[in-house]
């Protein structure tokens, strides 16, 4: 996998508060430093999305979830081990992330990325990265790079070259809410 040039450029962009357009473990996404409120706001503006709609955060490992959430039920990791589809989990009590990323109840949607590119990027950045579909709000989600609109491409600071020609089937992640009592609520299958 030759994506070192992309990783280096993404790191420079993320560290300076910029936006990236990148392939994720699901669909093409817009990303930024998940701890930088100004960068998160840039995504809301580019997507023309209400700030009241929270976004997903990608992390590389289980320990990252524990770093950015309080009182996490460890059973969630056993649950995720048994699932083949990329699954985003809504956790209560987010900590250390940009305030404008959190839902009104203080929860955050986190996915442990299984994609090699995303894992490399997040591990080298050493912070979570926002992941939201690369489209204007209420427009169709671009599954492949060639479906990303010109307006989105023009609104980011760096576009990843890696996997631009990949036409493999891709779908948004499943979303579940891990309740404090250990039960699961399915939000999106």
KEBA-878101 format. One line per field, with one value per atom (N, C-alpha, C): chain; residue number from 1; x negated, y, z negated; residue in three letters; atom name. Coordinates in steps of 0.001 Angstrom, whole numbers, plus 500000, padded with zeros to 6 digits. Each point is the difference from the previous one (the first is absolute). Example, Ala and Ser with C-alpha at 12.3 -4.5 7.8 and 13.67 -1.06 7.14 Angstrom:
! residues 2
cadena	c(A, A, A, A, A, A) .
num	c(1, 1, 1, 2, 2, 2) .
east	c(486810, 500890, 499100, 500350, 499180, 500770) .
north	c(494310, 501190, 501200, 501050, 501190, 501090) .
up	c(492200, 500000, 500000, 500720, 499940, 499270) .
residuo	c(Ala, Ala, Ala, Ser, Ser, Ser) .
atomo	c(N, CA, C, N, CA, C) .
END
This chain:
! residues 189
cadena	c(A, A, A, A, A, A, A, A, A, A, A, A, A, A, A, A, A, A, A, A, A, A, A, A, A, A, A, A, A, A, A, A, A, A, A, A, A, A, A, A, A, A, A, A, A, A, A, A, A, A, A, A, A, A, A, A, A, A, A, A, A, A, A, A, A, A, A, A, A, A, A, A, A, A, A, A, A, A, A, A, A, A, A, A, A, A, A, A, A, A, A, A, A, A, A, A, A, A, A, A, A, A, A, A, A, A, A, A, A, A, A, A, A, A, A, A, A, A, A, A, A, A, A, A, A, A, A, A, A, A, A, A, A, A, A, A, A, A, A, A, A, A, A, A, A, A, A, A, A, A, A, A, A, A, A, A, A, A, A, A, A, A, A, A, A, A, A, A, A, A, A, A, A, A, A, A, A, A, A, A, A, A, A, A, A, A, A, A, A, A, A, A, A, A, A, A, A, A, A, A, A, A, A, A, A, A, A, A, A, A, A, A, A, A, A, A, A, A, A, A, A, A, A, A, A, A, A, A, A, A, A, A, A, A, A, A, A, A, A, A, A, A, A, A, A, A, A, A, A, A, A, A, A, A, A, A, A, A, A, A, A, A, A, A, A, A, A, A, A, A, A, A, A, A, A, A, A, A, A, A, A, A, A, A, A, A, A, A, A, A, A, A, A, A, A, A, A, A, A, A, A, A, A, A, A, A, A, A, A, A, A, A, A, A, A, A, A, A, A, A, A, A, A, A, A, A, A, A, A, A, A, A, A, A, A, A, A, A, A, A, A, A, A, A, A, A, A, A, A, A, A, A, A, A, A, A, A, A, A, A, A, A, A, A, A, A, A, A, A, A, A, A, A, A, A, A, A, A, A, A, A, A, A, A, A, A, A, A, A, A, A, A, A, A, A, A, A, A, A, A, A, A, A, A, A, A, A, A, A, A, A, A, A, A, A, A, A, A, A, A, A, A, A, A, A, A, A, A, A, A, A, A, A, A, A, A, A, A, A, A, A, A, A, A, A, A, A, A, A, A, A, A, A, A, A, A, A, A, A, A, A, A, A, A, A, A, A, A, A, A, A, A, A, A, A, A, A, A, A, A, A, A, A, A, A, A, A, A, A, A, A, A, A, A, A, A, A, A, A, A, A, A, A, A, A, A, A, A, A, A, A, A, A, A, A, A, A, A, A, A, A, A, A, A, A, A, A, A, A, A, A, A, A, A, A, A, A, A, A, A, A, A, A, A, A, A, A, A, A, A, A, A, A, A, A, A, A, A, A, A, A, A, A, A, A, A, A) .
num	c(1, 1, 1, 2, 2, 2, 3, 3, 3, 4, 4, 4, 5, 5, 5, 6, 6, 6, 7, 7, 7, 8, 8, 8, 9, 9, 9, 10, 10, 10, 11, 11, 11, 12, 12, 12, 13, 13, 13, 14, 14, 14, 15, 15, 15, 16, 16, 16, 17, 17, 17, 18, 18, 18, 19, 19, 19, 20, 20, 20, 21, 21, 21, 22, 22, 22, 23, 23, 23, 24, 24, 24, 25, 25, 25, 26, 26, 26, 27, 27, 27, 28, 28, 28, 29, 29, 29, 30, 30, 30, 31, 31, 31, 32, 32, 32, 33, 33, 33, 34, 34, 34, 35, 35, 35, 36, 36, 36, 37, 37, 37, 38, 38, 38, 39, 39, 39, 40, 40, 40, 41, 41, 41, 42, 42, 42, 43, 43, 43, 44, 44, 44, 45, 45, 45, 46, 46, 46, 47, 47, 47, 48, 48, 48, 49, 49, 49, 50, 50, 50, 51, 51, 51, 52, 52, 52, 53, 53, 53, 54, 54, 54, 55, 55, 55, 56, 56, 56, 57, 57, 57, 58, 58, 58, 59, 59, 59, 60, 60, 60, 61, 61, 61, 62, 62, 62, 63, 63, 63, 64, 64, 64, 65, 65, 65, 66, 66, 66, 67, 67, 67, 68, 68, 68, 69, 69, 69, 70, 70, 70, 71, 71, 71, 72, 72, 72, 73, 73, 73, 74, 74, 74, 75, 75, 75, 76, 76, 76, 77, 77, 77, 78, 78, 78, 79, 79, 79, 80, 80, 80, 81, 81, 81, 82, 82, 82, 83, 83, 83, 84, 84, 84, 85, 85, 85, 86, 86, 86, 87, 87, 87, 88, 88, 88, 89, 89, 89, 90, 90, 90, 91, 91, 91, 92, 92, 92, 93, 93, 93, 94, 94, 94, 95, 95, 95, 96, 96, 96, 97, 97, 97, 98, 98, 98, 99, 99, 99, 100, 100, 100, 101, 101, 101, 102, 102, 102, 103, 103, 103, 104, 104, 104, 105, 105, 105, 106, 106, 106, 107, 107, 107, 108, 108, 108, 109, 109, 109, 110, 110, 110, 111, 111, 111, 112, 112, 112, 113, 113, 113, 114, 114, 114, 115, 115, 115, 116, 116, 116, 117, 117, 117, 118, 118, 118, 119, 119, 119, 120, 120, 120, 121, 121, 121, 122, 122, 122, 123, 123, 123, 124, 124, 124, 125, 125, 125, 126, 126, 126, 127, 127, 127, 128, 128, 128, 129, 129, 129, 130, 130, 130, 131, 131, 131, 132, 132, 132, 133, 133, 133, 134, 134, 134, 135, 135, 135, 136, 136, 136, 137, 137, 137, 138, 138, 138, 139, 139, 139, 140, 140, 140, 141, 141, 141, 142, 142, 142, 143, 143, 143, 144, 144, 144, 145, 145, 145, 146, 146, 146, 147, 147, 147, 148, 148, 148, 149, 149, 149, 150, 150, 150, 151, 151, 151, 152, 152, 152, 153, 153, 153, 154, 154, 154, 155, 155, 155, 156, 156, 156, 157, 157, 157, 158, 158, 158, 159, 159, 159, 160, 160, 160, 161, 161, 161, 162, 162, 162, 163, 163, 163, 164, 164, 164, 165, 165, 165, 166, 166, 166, 167, 167, 167, 168, 168, 168, 169, 169, 169, 170, 170, 170, 171, 171, 171, 172, 172, 172, 173, 173, 173, 174, 174, 174, 175, 175, 175, 176, 176, 176, 177, 177, 177, 178, 178, 178, 179, 179, 179, 180, 180, 180, 181, 181, 181, 182, 182, 182, 183, 183, 183, 184, 184, 184, 185, 185, 185, 186, 186, 186, 187, 187, 187, 188, 188, 188, 189, 189, 189) .
east	c(499156, 500844, 499112, 500139, 499159, 500825, 500091, 500757, 499216, 498690, 499175, 500105, 499974, 500092, 501332, 501082, 501316, 500034, 499420, 499993, 499262, 498836, 499192, 500773, 500629, 500767, 501215, 500665, 501156, 499573, 498871, 499531, 499739, 499349, 499730, 501315, 500958, 501301, 500762, 500067, 500740, 499381, 498687, 499306, 500227, 500244, 500219, 501479, 500866, 501421, 500763, 499393, 500629, 500899, 500651, 500915, 499397, 500256, 499562, 501215, 499844, 500971, 499285, 500546, 499246, 500890, 499413, 500741, 500007, 501144, 500088, 500300, 500286, 500375, 501426, 500675, 501355, 500020, 500464, 500100, 498942, 499895, 499077, 500479, 499040, 500375, 499246, 500575, 499333, 499431, 498779, 499387, 499269, 499837, 499209, 499610, 499216, 499593, 501253, 500328, 501212, 499888, 498833, 499846, 499973, 500119, 499882, 501382, 500562, 501350, 500125, 498978, 500045, 500013, 499199, 499953, 501349, 500588, 501314, 501034, 499938, 500939, 499866, 498760, 499784, 500765, 500043, 500739, 501496, 500531, 501421, 500326, 499127, 500223, 499926, 498994, 499842, 501183, 500453, 501122, 501354, 499995, 501247, 500920, 499399, 500688, 500255, 501176, 500267, 498998, 499489, 499030, 500623, 501318, 500672, 499899, 499604, 499844, 498559, 499800, 498642, 499382, 498677, 499267, 499243, 499519, 499259, 498518, 499369, 498572, 499363, 498891, 499259, 498812, 499792, 498820, 499351, 498764, 499266, 500128, 500207, 499967, 500992, 500255, 500906, 499547, 498685, 499503, 500339, 500148, 500375, 501429, 500876, 501383, 499978, 499198, 499921, 499434, 499125, 499396, 501003, 500974, 500920, 501427, 500202, 501304, 499793, 500977, 499924, 500894, 499579, 500769, 500570, 499123, 500415, 500125, 501088, 500236, 499105, 499034, 499052, 500655, 501198, 500710, 500272, 499978, 500226, 498938, 498787, 498925, 500216, 500542, 500345, 501096, 500965, 501101, 499443, 499106, 499452, 499145, 499347, 499175, 500826, 501274, 500867, 500683, 499782, 500687, 499034, 500460, 499149, 500134, 501157, 500248, 499418, 499388, 499562, 501166, 499783, 501071, 499544, 500792, 499761, 500814, 499371, 500668, 500173, 501212, 500247, 499725, 499021, 499589, 500473, 500437, 500332, 498700, 500074, 498902, 498696, 500042, 498778, 499117, 498691, 499039, 498850, 499449, 498799, 500198, 501241, 500275, 500587, 499999, 500579, 501458, 500374, 501359, 501071, 499719, 501007, 500149, 499240, 500153, 501007, 500189, 500824, 501487, 500779, 501457, 500404, 501217, 500462, 499957, 500052, 499940, 498568, 499009, 498605, 499459, 500786, 499538, 499219, 499282, 499219, 500076, 500024, 500014, 498558, 499511, 498610, 499967, 499123, 499765, 498514, 499679, 498614, 499749, 499161, 499752, 499240, 500453, 499303, 499224, 500249, 499340, 498534, 499106, 498563, 499584, 500505, 499642, 500430, 501248, 500530, 499224, 499712, 499264, 498610, 499301, 498676, 500113, 500972, 500170, 500277, 500940, 500390, 498860, 499328, 498885, 498888, 499692, 498928, 500435, 501275, 500522, 500116, 500241, 500116, 501214, 501004, 501274, 501094, 501242, 501115, 500205, 500565, 500284, 501501, 500586, 501422, 500192, 501116, 500366, 501480, 500287, 501379, 500047, 501098, 500083, 499666, 499342, 499489, 501071, 501038, 501095, 500601, 500705, 500786, 501161, 500389, 501086, 501254, 500628, 501231, 499769, 498760, 499681, 499575, 500004, 499598, 498560, 499790, 498659, 499153, 498814, 499141, 499301, 500305, 499410, 498572, 499782, 498681, 499520, 498698, 499410, 500639, 500280, 500538, 501404, 500617, 501329, 499932, 498805, 499843, 500152, 500834, 500270, 498785, 499978, 498919, 499949, 501170, 500039, 499312, 500179, 499334, 498501, 499599, 498568, 499320, 500684, 499424, 499949, 500831, 500084, 499040, 499212, 499056, 498585, 499111, 498609, 499101, 500422, 499217, 500930, 499777, 500763, 499052, 500321, 499184, 500080, 498845, 499923, 500304, 499588, 500140, 501470, 500253, 501312, 501017, 499550, 500956, 500677, 499315, 500578, 500650, 500114, 500595, 501530, 500563, 501451, 500641, 499307, 500547, 501299, 500919, 501247, 499691, 500698, 499782, 501339, 500184, 501217, 499638, 500835, 499753, 499992, 499395, 499921, 501361, 500095, 501141, 499767, 501062, 499860, 500830, 499337, 500707, 499751, 500885, 499800, 499761, 498865, 499684, 500564, 501081, 500680, 499252, 500210, 499291, 500276, 501149, 500316, 499448, 499183, 499395, 500842, 501187, 500825, 499618, 500434, 499667, 501275, 499975, 501082, 499445, 500624, 499557, 500583, 499122, 500424, 500074, 498960, 499968, 499339, 500688, 499428, 499082) .
north	c(498814, 501186, 501249, 500781, 501184, 501252, 500343, 501205, 500929, 499819, 500815, 501497, 500344, 501415, 500589, 499225, 500455, 500158, 499045, 500080, 501262, 500240, 501177, 501295, 500086, 501208, 500148, 498887, 500051, 500482, 499494, 500403, 501500, 500536, 501439, 500781, 499537, 500675, 499939, 498814, 499844, 500841, 500016, 500757, 501501, 500459, 501440, 500381, 499033, 500296, 499919, 499355, 499893, 498783, 499920, 498913, 499078, 498693, 499022, 499293, 499543, 499137, 498670, 498945, 498747, 498760, 498868, 498740, 499435, 499528, 499410, 498508, 499370, 498585, 499820, 501099, 499947, 500800, 501241, 500840, 501110, 500801, 501137, 501007, 500539, 500875, 501309, 500922, 501253, 499806, 500454, 499820, 501234, 500046, 501053, 499506, 500778, 499712, 500050, 498883, 499909, 500746, 500568, 500783, 501507, 500375, 501395, 500545, 500830, 500522, 500814, 500789, 500809, 499109, 498936, 499076, 499289, 499584, 499338, 500963, 501250, 500992, 500153, 499892, 500098, 498889, 498816, 498896, 500304, 500493, 500360, 501016, 500992, 501033, 499423, 499172, 499414, 499099, 499210, 499085, 500718, 501258, 500750, 499190, 499497, 499102, 500725, 499831, 500638, 499499, 500899, 499621, 499092, 499920, 499137, 498517, 499715, 498612, 499581, 499056, 499596, 499144, 499863, 499232, 498855, 499093, 498827, 500345, 499326, 500134, 498633, 499972, 498753, 499947, 498837, 499724, 498737, 499726, 498849, 498749, 500173, 498849, 500170, 498893, 500019, 501002, 500070, 500907, 501458, 500325, 501370, 500314, 498996, 500186, 500337, 499272, 500214, 501378, 500501, 501321, 501138, 499799, 501089, 499796, 498995, 499798, 499681, 500357, 499714, 498809, 499185, 498845, 499116, 499568, 499151, 498549, 499364, 498579, 499191, 499269, 499260, 498890, 499601, 498966, 500445, 501294, 500499, 499454, 499806, 499510, 498536, 499207, 498606, 499978, 500888, 500110, 500325, 500981, 500431, 498921, 499172, 498903, 499035, 499846, 499008, 500536, 501270, 500634, 500178, 499663, 500150, 501374, 500630, 501290, 501136, 501019, 501163, 500553, 500139, 500413, 501164, 501048, 501186, 499860, 500334, 499878, 501388, 500275, 501250, 499734, 500721, 499864, 501207, 499749, 501082, 500648, 501206, 500644, 500122, 500709, 500263, 500977, 499827, 500917, 500289, 501198, 500336, 500254, 500091, 500260, 501401, 500500, 501319, 500014, 501027, 500100, 499956, 500607, 500058, 498670, 498992, 498650, 499179, 500367, 499200, 500238, 498955, 500151, 500833, 500497, 500865, 499306, 498656, 499259, 499638, 500506, 499736, 498687, 499321, 498742, 500253, 498968, 500090, 498675, 500073, 498801, 499692, 498822, 499613, 498667, 499927, 498725, 499697, 498771, 499541, 499592, 500761, 499765, 498693, 499240, 498764, 500158, 501074, 500296, 500350, 499435, 500193, 501468, 500698, 501409, 500818, 499837, 500765, 499698, 498737, 499621, 500649, 499959, 500629, 501490, 500650, 501439, 500360, 499321, 500315, 499712, 498874, 499664, 501036, 500447, 500975, 501389, 500327, 501299, 500035, 498840, 499835, 500698, 500204, 500572, 499405, 500034, 499547, 500952, 499455, 500780, 499940, 501146, 500045, 499225, 499314, 499309, 500238, 500762, 500236, 499877, 499538, 499782, 501276, 499823, 501125, 500551, 500557, 500569, 501201, 500805, 501091, 499341, 500547, 499439, 499796, 498862, 499604, 499553, 500001, 499486, 498538, 499232, 498587, 499833, 498944, 499680, 499443, 500594, 499472, 498716, 498903, 498718, 499911, 500562, 499978, 501433, 500134, 501322, 500762, 499312, 500694, 500552, 499685, 500528, 501225, 500365, 501167, 501263, 500932, 501220, 500922, 500817, 500975, 500964, 500391, 500937, 499453, 498718, 499374, 499951, 499571, 499905, 501364, 501048, 501355, 500529, 499439, 500512, 499378, 499010, 499354, 500489, 499734, 500432, 498933, 498722, 498930, 498867, 499473, 498862, 498810, 498926, 498791, 499367, 499621, 499349, 498502, 499412, 498562, 499573, 498958, 499369, 500852, 501019, 500800, 499184, 498985, 499187, 498713, 499859, 498801, 500067, 499022, 499966, 498831, 499501, 498907, 500453, 499052, 500370, 500609, 501062, 500665, 500526, 499902, 500512, 500701, 500938, 500636, 498956, 500331, 499063, 499785, 498893, 499806, 500942, 500418, 500851, 499386, 499816, 499506, 500948, 499968, 500749, 498969, 500142, 499111, 500646, 499418, 500586, 499712, 500846, 499871, 498672, 499389, 498712, 498810, 500293, 498921, 499495, 500569, 499596, 500819, 499527, 500651, 500488, 501241, 500528, 500191, 499387, 500128, 501298, 500873, 501272, 499873, 499374, 499778, 498656, 499145, 498665, 500055) .
up	c(500000, 500000, 500000, 501034, 500086, 499741, 498708, 499673, 499067, 499939, 499110, 500322, 501292, 500395, 499507, 500163, 499542, 498481, 499283, 498529, 499560, 500577, 499637, 500267, 501164, 500340, 499085, 499692, 499082, 498618, 499509, 498668, 499953, 501026, 500069, 499991, 500790, 500111, 498675, 499397, 498735, 498889, 499920, 498944, 500134, 501242, 500212, 499944, 499604, 499877, 501311, 501003, 501309, 500144, 501170, 500307, 501051, 499825, 500988, 500593, 501231, 500666, 500134, 499375, 499923, 500030, 500443, 500004, 498576, 499561, 498661, 500136, 498892, 500017, 500518, 500309, 500557, 501307, 499968, 501196, 499947, 501066, 499980, 498961, 499248, 498910, 499961, 499257, 499656, 498607, 499796, 498691, 499527, 498676, 499369, 498610, 499304, 498625, 499122, 499385, 499179, 498670, 499720, 498769, 500288, 501270, 500421, 500395, 499129, 500214, 501292, 500331, 501226, 501236, 499992, 501136, 500157, 498888, 500037, 500590, 499611, 500519, 501518, 500516, 501451, 500729, 499407, 500633, 500003, 498872, 499963, 501092, 500170, 501008, 501412, 500271, 501332, 500349, 499054, 500241, 499967, 499535, 499800, 499083, 498949, 499072, 498686, 499421, 498706, 498940, 499210, 498967, 498950, 499981, 499028, 500389, 501250, 500444, 499739, 499101, 499654, 501105, 499952, 501000, 499325, 500832, 499525, 499837, 499055, 499762, 500220, 500733, 500194, 499056, 499399, 499183, 500549, 499565, 500540, 499143, 498689, 499093, 498850, 499314, 498845, 498944, 499764, 498952, 500302, 501292, 500377, 499556, 500090, 499536, 498511, 499256, 498546, 499659, 500851, 499755, 500193, 500917, 500350, 499503, 499153, 499372, 498525, 499190, 498567, 499681, 499080, 499499, 501111, 500902, 501115, 499553, 500399, 499725, 500943, 499467, 500828, 500826, 499641, 500766, 501439, 500256, 501353, 500957, 499520, 500863, 500385, 499076, 500328, 501056, 499859, 500961, 501391, 500073, 501287, 500658, 499197, 500532, 500844, 499658, 500647, 501260, 500311, 501125, 501170, 501205, 501181, 500655, 499876, 500642, 499153, 500639, 499229, 499180, 498700, 499095, 499139, 500035, 499188, 498721, 498866, 498712, 499389, 499547, 499274, 498524, 499482, 498607, 499206, 498776, 499073, 499522, 499506, 499275, 500776, 501118, 500767, 499244, 500129, 499374, 500965, 499914, 500759, 501487, 500452, 501417, 500163, 501216, 500264, 499534, 499265, 499458, 501082, 501159, 501061, 500748, 499613, 500561, 499209, 498748, 499105, 500225, 499757, 500023, 498791, 500005, 498907, 498644, 499988, 498734, 499589, 500743, 499658, 500551, 500825, 500577, 501292, 500455, 501228, 500743, 501325, 500845, 500411, 499620, 500275, 500741, 501005, 500679, 499951, 499660, 500053, 501452, 500678, 501426, 500201, 500977, 500347, 501294, 500712, 501262, 499749, 500816, 499791, 500110, 501012, 500170, 498776, 499581, 498864, 498718, 499775, 498781, 499983, 501135, 500086, 499713, 500637, 499838, 498534, 499381, 498619, 499022, 500184, 499098, 500106, 501214, 500173, 499530, 500143, 499550, 498475, 499410, 498542, 499405, 500833, 499551, 500869, 499523, 500845, 501174, 501067, 501202, 500270, 500309, 500356, 501302, 500100, 501237, 500251, 501031, 500405, 501509, 500531, 501444, 500770, 501140, 500790, 500936, 499406, 500784, 499284, 500785, 499419, 499266, 498869, 499204, 500858, 499826, 500691, 501453, 500468, 501334, 499867, 501093, 499909, 499501, 499240, 499495, 501137, 500253, 501060, 499533, 500664, 499631, 500529, 501197, 500628, 500239, 500188, 500172, 501164, 501105, 501179, 499768, 498867, 499675, 499081, 499563, 499123, 500852, 499548, 500770, 500065, 501048, 500182, 498816, 499486, 498867, 498762, 499754, 498852, 500253, 501197, 500331, 499869, 500438, 499936, 498568, 499120, 498634, 499002, 500447, 499082, 500269, 499051, 500128, 500608, 499906, 500618, 500416, 501214, 500516, 500114, 499308, 500033, 501400, 500521, 501313, 499897, 498882, 499782, 500126, 500753, 500185, 500773, 500707, 500775, 501090, 500513, 501075, 499494, 498679, 499404, 500124, 500680, 500191, 499240, 498987, 499184, 499339, 499784, 499309, 498628, 499668, 498712, 499484, 498696, 499373, 498698, 499559, 498703, 498877, 498902, 498872, 499347, 499302, 499101, 498821, 499337, 498810, 498882, 498855, 498818, 498842, 499033, 498755, 498912, 499314, 498897, 498742, 499476, 498849, 498704, 499029, 498725, 499300, 500306, 499365, 500793, 501052, 500776, 501142, 500201, 501131, 501227, 501160, 501254, 500690, 500476, 500829, 501404, 500992, 501382, 500575, 500468, 500574, 501522, 500602, 501455, 500257, 500741, 500294, 501192) .
residuo	c(Unk, Unk, Unk, Unk, Unk, Unk, Unk, Unk, Unk, Unk, Unk, Unk, Unk, Unk, Unk, Unk, Unk, Unk, Unk, Unk, Unk, Unk, Unk, Unk, Unk, Unk, Unk, Unk, Unk, Unk, Unk, Unk, Unk, Unk, Unk, Unk, Unk, Unk, Unk, Unk, Unk, Unk, Unk, Unk, Unk, Unk, Unk, Unk, Unk, Unk, Unk, Unk, Unk, Unk, Unk, Unk, Unk, Unk, Unk, Unk, Unk, Unk, Unk, Unk, Unk, Unk, Unk, Unk, Unk, Unk, Unk, Unk, Unk, Unk, Unk, Unk, Unk, Unk, Unk, Unk, Unk, Unk, Unk, Unk, Unk, Unk, Unk, Unk, Unk, Unk, Unk, Unk, Unk, Unk, Unk, Unk, Unk, Unk, Unk, Unk, Unk, Unk, Unk, Unk, Unk, Unk, Unk, Unk, Unk, Unk, Unk, Unk, Unk, Unk, Unk, Unk, Unk, Unk, Unk, Unk, Unk, Unk, Unk, Unk, Unk, Unk, Unk, Unk, Unk, Unk, Unk, Unk, Unk, Unk, Unk, Unk, Unk, Unk, Unk, Unk, Unk, Unk, Unk, Unk, Unk, Unk, Unk, Unk, Unk, Unk, Unk, Unk, Unk, Unk, Unk, Unk, Unk, Unk, Unk, Unk, Unk, Unk, Unk, Unk, Unk, Unk, Unk, Unk, Unk, Unk, Unk, Unk, Unk, Unk, Unk, Unk, Unk, Unk, Unk, Unk, Unk, Unk, Unk, Unk, Unk, Unk, Unk, Unk, Unk, Unk, Unk, Unk, Unk, Unk, Unk, Unk, Unk, Unk, Unk, Unk, Unk, Unk, Unk, Unk, Unk, Unk, Unk, Unk, Unk, Unk, Unk, Unk, Unk, Unk, Unk, Unk, Unk, Unk, Unk, Unk, Unk, Unk, Unk, Unk, Unk, Unk, Unk, Unk, Unk, Unk, Unk, Unk, Unk, Unk, Unk, Unk, Unk, Unk, Unk, Unk, Unk, Unk, Unk, Unk, Unk, Unk, Unk, Unk, Unk, Unk, Unk, Unk, Unk, Unk, Unk, Unk, Unk, Unk, Unk, Unk, Unk, Unk, Unk, Unk, Unk, Unk, Unk, Unk, Unk, Unk, Unk, Unk, Unk, Unk, Unk, Unk, Unk, Unk, Unk, Unk, Unk, Unk, Unk, Unk, Unk, Unk, Unk, Unk, Unk, Unk, Unk, Unk, Unk, Unk, Unk, Unk, Unk, Unk, Unk, Unk, Unk, Unk, Unk, Unk, Unk, Unk, Unk, Unk, Unk, Unk, Unk, Unk, Unk, Unk, Unk, Unk, Unk, Unk, Unk, Unk, Unk, Unk, Unk, Unk, Unk, Unk, Unk, Unk, Unk, Unk, Unk, Unk, Unk, Unk, Unk, Unk, Unk, Unk, Unk, Unk, Unk, Unk, Unk, Unk, Unk, Unk, Unk, Unk, Unk, Unk, Unk, Unk, Unk, Unk, Unk, Unk, Unk, Unk, Unk, Unk, Unk, Unk, Unk, Unk, Unk, Unk, Unk, Unk, Unk, Unk, Unk, Unk, Unk, Unk, Unk, Unk, Unk, Unk, Unk, Unk, Unk, Unk, Unk, Unk, Unk, Unk, Unk, Unk, Unk, Unk, Unk, Unk, Unk, Unk, Unk, Unk, Unk, Unk, Unk, Unk, Unk, Unk, Unk, Unk, Unk, Unk, Unk, Unk, Unk, Unk, Unk, Unk, Unk, Unk, Unk, Unk, Unk, Unk, Unk, Unk, Unk, Unk, Unk, Unk, Unk, Unk, Unk, Unk, Unk, Unk, Unk, Unk, Unk, Unk, Unk, Unk, Unk, Unk, Unk, Unk, Unk, Unk, Unk, Unk, Unk, Unk, Unk, Unk, Unk, Unk, Unk, Unk, Unk, Unk, Unk, Unk, Unk, Unk, Unk, Unk, Unk, Unk, Unk, Unk, Unk, Unk, Unk, Unk, Unk, Unk, Unk, Unk, Unk, Unk, Unk, Unk, Unk, Unk, Unk, Unk, Unk, Unk, Unk, Unk, Unk, Unk, Unk, Unk, Unk, Unk, Unk, Unk, Unk, Unk, Unk, Unk, Unk, Unk, Unk, Unk, Unk, Unk, Unk, Unk, Unk, Unk, Unk, Unk, Unk, Unk, Unk, Unk, Unk, Unk, Unk, Unk, Unk, Unk, Unk, Unk, Unk, Unk, Unk, Unk, Unk, Unk, Unk, Unk, Unk, Unk, Unk, Unk, Unk, Unk, Unk, Unk, Unk, Unk, Unk, Unk, Unk, Unk, Unk, Unk, Unk, Unk, Unk, Unk, Unk, Unk, Unk, Unk, Unk, Unk, Unk, Unk, Unk, Unk, Unk, Unk, Unk, Unk, Unk, Unk, Unk, Unk, Unk) .
atomo	c(N, CA, C, N, CA, C, N, CA, C, N, CA, C, N, CA, C, N, CA, C, N, CA, C, N, CA, C, N, CA, C, N, CA, C, N, CA, C, N, CA, C, N, CA, C, N, CA, C, N, CA, C, N, CA, C, N, CA, C, N, CA, C, N, CA, C, N, CA, C, N, CA, C, N, CA, C, N, CA, C, N, CA, C, N, CA, C, N, CA, C, N, CA, C, N, CA, C, N, CA, C, N, CA, C, N, CA, C, N, CA, C, N, CA, C, N, CA, C, N, CA, C, N, CA, C, N, CA, C, N, CA, C, N, CA, C, N, CA, C, N, CA, C, N, CA, C, N, CA, C, N, CA, C, N, CA, C, N, CA, C, N, CA, C, N, CA, C, N, CA, C, N, CA, C, N, CA, C, N, CA, C, N, CA, C, N, CA, C, N, CA, C, N, CA, C, N, CA, C, N, CA, C, N, CA, C, N, CA, C, N, CA, C, N, CA, C, N, CA, C, N, CA, C, N, CA, C, N, CA, C, N, CA, C, N, CA, C, N, CA, C, N, CA, C, N, CA, C, N, CA, C, N, CA, C, N, CA, C, N, CA, C, N, CA, C, N, CA, C, N, CA, C, N, CA, C, N, CA, C, N, CA, C, N, CA, C, N, CA, C, N, CA, C, N, CA, C, N, CA, C, N, CA, C, N, CA, C, N, CA, C, N, CA, C, N, CA, C, N, CA, C, N, CA, C, N, CA, C, N, CA, C, N, CA, C, N, CA, C, N, CA, C, N, CA, C, N, CA, C, N, CA, C, N, CA, C, N, CA, C, N, CA, C, N, CA, C, N, CA, C, N, CA, C, N, CA, C, N, CA, C, N, CA, C, N, CA, C, N, CA, C, N, CA, C, N, CA, C, N, CA, C, N, CA, C, N, CA, C, N, CA, C, N, CA, C, N, CA, C, N, CA, C, N, CA, C, N, CA, C, N, CA, C, N, CA, C, N, CA, C, N, CA, C, N, CA, C, N, CA, C, N, CA, C, N, CA, C, N, CA, C, N, CA, C, N, CA, C, N, CA, C, N, CA, C, N, CA, C, N, CA, C, N, CA, C, N, CA, C, N, CA, C, N, CA, C, N, CA, C, N, CA, C, N, CA, C, N, CA, C, N, CA, C, N, CA, C, N, CA, C, N, CA, C, N, CA, C, N, CA, C, N, CA, C, N, CA, C, N, CA, C, N, CA, C, N, CA, C, N, CA, C, N, CA, C, N, CA, C, N, CA, C, N, CA, C, N, CA, C, N, CA, C, N, CA, C, N, CA, C, N, CA, C, N, CA, C, N, CA, C, N, CA, C, N, CA, C, N, CA, C, N, CA, C, N, CA, C, N, CA, C, N, CA, C, N, CA, C, N, CA, C, N, CA, C, N, CA, C, N, CA, C, N, CA, C, N, CA, C, N, CA, C, N, CA, C, N, CA, C, N, CA, C, N, CA, C, N, CA, C) .
END
